[in-house]
Amino acid sequence: MRISRYDIRVANVGYEHRELSSQVARDGVTAGVLRLETDDGLVGWGEVCAGADIASVVDAVRAMMPFVLGADPWRAEAMRRDAWHRGLWQFREGTANFAWAGIDMALTDLCAQAAGVPVHALLGGALHESLSYFWYLSGDDVDDLVAQARVGVARGYDTFYLKVGRDEVGDVRRVYAVRDVVGSSRLRVDANGAWSVAQACRMLAELSDAHLDFVEQPVRQVPRDLLKDLRGRVDVSVAANEGLWSEEQARERIEARVADVYCFSPYWVGSLRSYQRLGFLAHEHGAQVCKHTHGELGIAATAAHHVTLTLPSVVAGHQQTTAHMRGDVTRRLPIADGPRWGLPVEPGLGVEIDEDALATAAEAFERDGQFWPFQDAQ
């Protein structure tokens, strides 16, 4: 079995409402949809997440293809080694990881299909029968956030997630308004590194009666131990997110025990196996993993779900944007309608691509361009 052909199309799928944080103002997901075909007719799918600029990541995928075409899908690590060393992608690690993560998904999909097993079985087997996912709240208007929270409650979600870090007084009002709606459900906030240590201490004290499940990246990611210092000063659990942007960075922070939870994804660390290795490392250091998203289509969501099922120490309420999107390029995922996603049983990733939806999403990108993570002031 050898890789004989590839195709990559860039797709746009919009959000139901704008994703708004101290870092981004984004209206949807732009991703590369990668198709790998073997000489014996198998097809594997991968998703290339955008980062800052989808064009550079898709160009990286194309530049890596000499190390993929004609190769055996079971030699993915050798391909990656050669791309990094001989292809010089070690000098552009962030872009390379985003690109290779999509290639790795498709290669893993092919191998699991050839073996006749789901990806989670290929990776050693699931440790969980299902995972739960959160309900993502976004915006500044309190009444709108309350309405969003009520929808999540009605759909059975029991973990709620809210961005903070733009307006202290407004943040406090929004958090307590949401707490009133969601009752005893888990409530998390994410400042995307916007607070100083003193500010984080003050804000978390003001939010103590909201009984936060954890606070994600309350302070910036550098220096490395800044988050660890804060962790020793506050009562609420702390999650690291920013600063887990490569396998080396994630390993350093996990081994330094800077956080209680590590929130990251395969596309940051370059492959499904890297994500799995680091997930086991977090377990060894007494921490948990929360599967991260900064916006993804169904292929990346499914691939990460397979791996997260194999990790020993994971949170309840992983990150997802599926329930807040105006469609997808895959069949409807379970988390579009509720918080739980069970054990996939189909060989490979088990994704079913909707070719009409993919064509529509590709046309939207050609027409409108990328969903940028920033917007002009209005």
Steps between C-alpha positions, in 0.01 A plus 500: 500500500647833387372857489420567136304828495400794714255786481451793735212746497452796731155524657309767691221420746348789697409520868149569620643797689838669522769346718622787716785503751787719617691354206265434208183615328427218255190415299570144393746224420737490204682168457672292236328170421765247396427182305769231466445205269700177485590290199253235618208744519477595869421864581614673819381841622684765697428857606756778486410765756557861409698676769563859397509441125355200317697566180835447671386177664356357176821597319690309769286191436582518129870548575497189722340277235834378353549320831148348484423407140622150423559424868352230721232648734633279779828700495351832612770572758774447240319738264473762771867461594606550140268798450642665812866422425541478124208733425623754760157531661666490841570870443128582470362274768164665565393504136650153452301354790171640369574355157635164610217444747258491205724263305538280807121479543459376144787250532358367826156474343648289218690269735202440725279429198758254366509329840120498519489679838404845629787743556464479879566123479807560284631733773472239774132502577248724669504554876158667494170394348412861423614858555303813584539841336429855611254769393688806372359842593615806310432872502481804726124549536378346827149429375635326191740288709215401731294396198792296364546332838133405513530329163797300628314398813200391293725283284647327804847653510652506848825690433492866396788712378527878490775734378618776733783752503357801316307688769529420872163635613323351200677167545376467857143584397507252213646213703245532782213540254600175331547325835142588592378323185719189500452413867748242627647423156872549443588858405840596359652830394788570265697827501738403218789639704348847532547547876805588705567281803360763737196553278439125475514465879253786544262379228498141622427621851204700365380191316542263794124467555460392136680175596699475180601154384828645376644817354677462167820695430431792736852643447735505201696189409850646541702479712411133534455497878274806518193276489654270759560795731135604468386141554662510844310817594140420403246242611348424160654239269712644219517384138788565259412571139724761342861382501417140407577583138748223427586159638807644675309790660221272618747250645692771685187643659355163594827390659524835683145443633386851419129407492232258612358459149672514161275615219652428158443317174665275241549785254711698747740212566502362148339156514246279672779296662673811636173607658460152647858485635459838668162397638661204675778729625241732656349199677841400635538850646159491669317725255210469257456572130224711349477457123535846347349666196547840345235413245495181296292298259379147559816323381731656760231470768460128427874432491557671836203314647657166408825590675342660806307176557837330553633743762493396867432840663256728323250762611127492451398761245751515215509792258291505183353744254285246312177596675546866407570462129273546200592163356803281439674303226425173681179330610352650816710421806336390828623814680295719266194413707626406847807466718586131464693321226541126523744244364538504119484150355567556127849420364729802480376838615152405389431842351246526221572795274201684359634583154226757431568675830874494431448653157281772649756573774783511245301742284443718808875521556568583135234770514564653843853406601611382841312562823760723661544490880465878519240755393515872431361714782132573443 
